[in-house]
């Protein structure tokens, strides 16, 4: 990576590190029929549900994101994937259905500049990029199978999370698999496990006893990633120690799409709708994302905490955005 590219950049608003697709022409969506059989619970964890404390209030919180208030939420039992959906999983879906992702139909997806070759970085340096997120470029030909564009491949990353998939692409996969996306409340309940208001599934220290427990940015963001945690970009879906309840990588690695429309205020009014099996508002412009990614760093976007949240348009796709599935009991 060109380490001098962003020397003068000092983020002001510190928005989330994922760009949205913006004003682009709509594309015709592919209708996917679910499998004839019910979804399999293989590779999933059964969760009992019940009450838990959701949200976060503290010095690290982003009030504009609507992280608080901390509130008791009650859930019915459900199943959740142990890992994010991998490239191998998504390839099975595409092979079975012929589905074209939105990135393929749009003809491009967002790629973090450090993931591009030095020669390509130099060519892109003076071109238009995302305002306020100068490290993202819209790369022609980038999609889940070629996440960094022409010449890239996932052949050695079949066990990594599938990326460059939009919310709509994730829903299509889930429908085919006989599953669904988890609600934000379900995702956070599963990630918290038996903890209450800790920052991470393993406690309140990012690196307890100096041990890396997740894949986030190490070094000087966005100039230099030392990959001290073992991974410069995505890590295999089963990396690091699994959580107490049996899940891998709910913090870091890739952002995970949730089912809900995003609102910073909807949940602040206590009601049955917002406290018992909440599913978010009935409409919106953006869908919820949880967990952070390999691009998160405390100096810029510390939204890799359990109570943190952000959002993106349902047609957006980036190289740090994936998903896992849930299923009703």
C-alpha positions, -999 to 999 in steps of 0.1 A, spaced: 0 0 0 12 36 -7 17 48 29 19 84 19 -14 86 1 -34 99 31 -7 117 52 -27 149 52 -61 134 58 -77 141 92 -113 128 95 -137 153 109 -171 137 114 -157 101 116 -186 86 99 -188 48 94 -160 34 72 -184 20 45 -196 41 16 -230 38 0 -237 32 -37 -254 67 -40 -275 79 -69 -274 52 -94 -299 37 -118 -321 10 -104 -316 -25 -117 -340 -53 -122 -339 -77 -93 -337 -115 -98 -365 -134 -81 -351 -164 -62 -373 -194 -52 -365 -210 -19 -353 -246 -17 -380 -272 -18 -369 -285 16 -368 -265 48 -336 -248 57 -310 -270 75 -299 -261 110 -265 -277 103 -238 -251 112 -262 -231 133 -266 -225 171 -299 -228 188 -306 -198 211 -332 -199 238 -340 -162 237 -355 -144 267 -346 -110 281 -313 -92 277 -299 -57 278 -295 -42 244 -277 -10 233 -248 10 249 -244 43 267 -209 54 275 -180 76 264 -173 54 233 -209 56 221 -220 75 190 -253 92 201 -261 101 165 -262 64 157 -289 57 183 -268 32 204 -288 40 235 -307 39 256 -297 6 272 -330 -13 274 -343 -47 282 -355 -66 251 -371 -100 250 -367 -125 222 -383 -158 211 -359 -187 205 -341 -188 171 -312 -203 153 -281 -184 140 -252 -193 118 -220 -201 136 -201 -182 109 -207 -156 82 -217 -170 49 -185 -179 31 -175 -177 -6 -180 -215 -8 -216 -212 5 -224 -183 -18 -209 -202 -48 -232 -231 -42 -262 -207 -42 -251 -190 -74 -244 -223 -91 -278 -236 -82 -298 -205 -92 -277 -185 -117 -283 -154 -95 -265 -122 -105 -256 -99 -76 -263 -62 -78 -226 -55 -82 -226 -76 -113 -257 -58 -126 -244 -23 -117 -210 -33 -131 -190 -22 -101 -185 -23 -63 -165 -4 -37 -129 -16 -30 -106 -3 -3 -76 13 -20 -50 -8 0 -64 -39 -15 -55 -27 -50 -21 -31 -66 4 -3 -64 1 4 -101 -36 6 -99 -35 29 -69 -13 53 -88 -38 54 -117 -67 60 -94 -50 86 -71 -63 116 -90 -97 103 -99 -129 110 -81 -135 90 -50 -160 90 -21 -161 124 -4 -149 121 32 -140 84 27 -111 89 3 -98 53 7 -128 38 -12 -129 35 -50 -157 23 -73 -140 -4 -92 -155 -17 -125 -159 -54 -126 -156 -59 -88 -182 -83 -74 -182 -112 -49 -162 -136 -71 -136 -109 -81 -138 -87 -50 -109 -64 -60 -120 -62 -97 -105 -78 -128 -76 -101 -121 -86 -108 -85 -98 -142 -74 -113 -160 -44 -97 -194 -51 -77 -192 -20 -104 -176 0 -133 -200 -3 -134 -203 36 -135 -165 39 -167 -144 43 -183 -136 10 -181 -98 5 -193 -73 -21 -228 -85 -15 -256 -60 -10 -285 -65 15 -307 -75 -13 -281 -101 -24 -280 -114 12 -317 -117 14 -318 -136 -19 -293 -162 -5 -312 -165 28 -345 -171 10 -329 -198 -12 -314 -215 19 -347 -215 38 -334 -189 62 -336 -152 68 -313 -123 80 -312 -119 118 -328 -88 133 -305 -64 150 -318 -75 184 -311 -112 176 -276 -104 163 -267 -85 194 -283 -110 218 -262 -138 202 -230 -117 202 -234 -107 239 -239 -143 251 -240 -144 288 -224 -110 292 -243 -80 302 -228 -46 292 -193 -56 281 -178 -40 250 -170 -73 233 -182 -109 236 -151 -118 257 -151 -87 280 -143 -50 279 -107 -52 267 -101 -54 230 -69 -75 234 -71 -92 268 -36 -101 281 -23 -89 247 -41 -116 228 -59 -107 195 -95 -119 196 -107 -103 164 -96 -90 130 -96 -51 131 -71 -26 118 -37 -26 134 -14 4 129 -21 38 114 -56 40 97 -59 44 68 -22 46 59 -6 14 72 -20 -19 84 6 -40 103 -17 -70 103 -5 -78 138 -37 -98 144 -26 -121 115 -47 -108 87 -44 -77 65 -78 -80 50 -105 -106 56 -98 -137 77 -113 -171 73 -148 -173 88 -136 -196 116 -107 -175 127 -99 -167 164 -115 -182 194 -152 -188 192 -175 -170 216 -190 -186 247 -221 -194 228 -202 -209 198 -200 -181 172 -170 -169 152 -160 -134 143 -191 -114 153 -166 -86 161 -144 -74 132 -136 -91 100 -167 -80 80 -197 -59 88 -229 -80 89 -262 -71 74 -293 -73 97 -329 -74 86 -340 -41 101 -344 -7 86 -321 17 104 -333 45 126 -314 64 154 -347 71 173 -373 44 166 -363 23 196 -361 51 221 -399 50 228 -406 20 250 -434 -2 237 -442 -38 230 -431 -32 194 -396 -20 204 -390 -43 234 -405 -77 224 -390 -93 193 -383 -59 178 -379 -58 140 -371 -21 135 -392 5 118 -415 -4 89 -396 17 63 -364 36 58 -335 43 35 -308 22 51 -304 -13 66 -287 -20 99 -251 -34 100 -234 -48 131 -200 -59 143 -174 -38 125 -148 -50 101 -111 -54 94 -110 -16 86 -122 -5 120 -98 13 143 -102 32 175 -88 63 160 -115 65 134 -145 41 135 -147 22 168 -180 7 159 -167 -28 165 -184 -28 199 -214 -50 207 -237 -20 212 -225 -1 182 -245 1 150 -244 17 116 -262 13 83 -260 14 45 -283 15 15 -296 -20 7 -280 -19 -28 -245 -10 -15 -216 -35 -17 -180 -32 -3 -151 -55 4 -157 -54 41 -194 -62 42 -210 -97 45 -237 -115 65 -248 -146 84 -283 -161 85 -309 -168 111 -339 -192 112 -371 -194 133 -374 -224 156 
